[in-house]
Amino acid sequence: MRARLRRLRDAPRTHEGRERLHVLSGRLRLVLGDREHLLAPGEQIEFSTWLPHWSGVVDEPVGLLATFDPLRRRDPEGADA
């Protein structure tokens, strides 16, 4: 999936799976739990979507390549299996 983000998401969310984001252009602000990440073009990140996450642009539209793996089970600790 390719997406161009122009505005911020309203609130952190969780769901099953894993997500990988690769920034193609612009700068992406990604909040994972209580940590904030600023990603520039060429940078990527992979994370469990059970972790509350939120993303938005820093100062211009973001070109983004996103992949999602919808895992179907969850371990007792709350991490992906």
Secondary structure, DSSP 4 states (H G I P E B T S, - for coil): -EEEE-S--SS-B--SSEEEEEEEES-EEEEETTEEEEE-TT-EEEEETTS-EEEEESSS-EEEEEEEE----B-TTSSB-
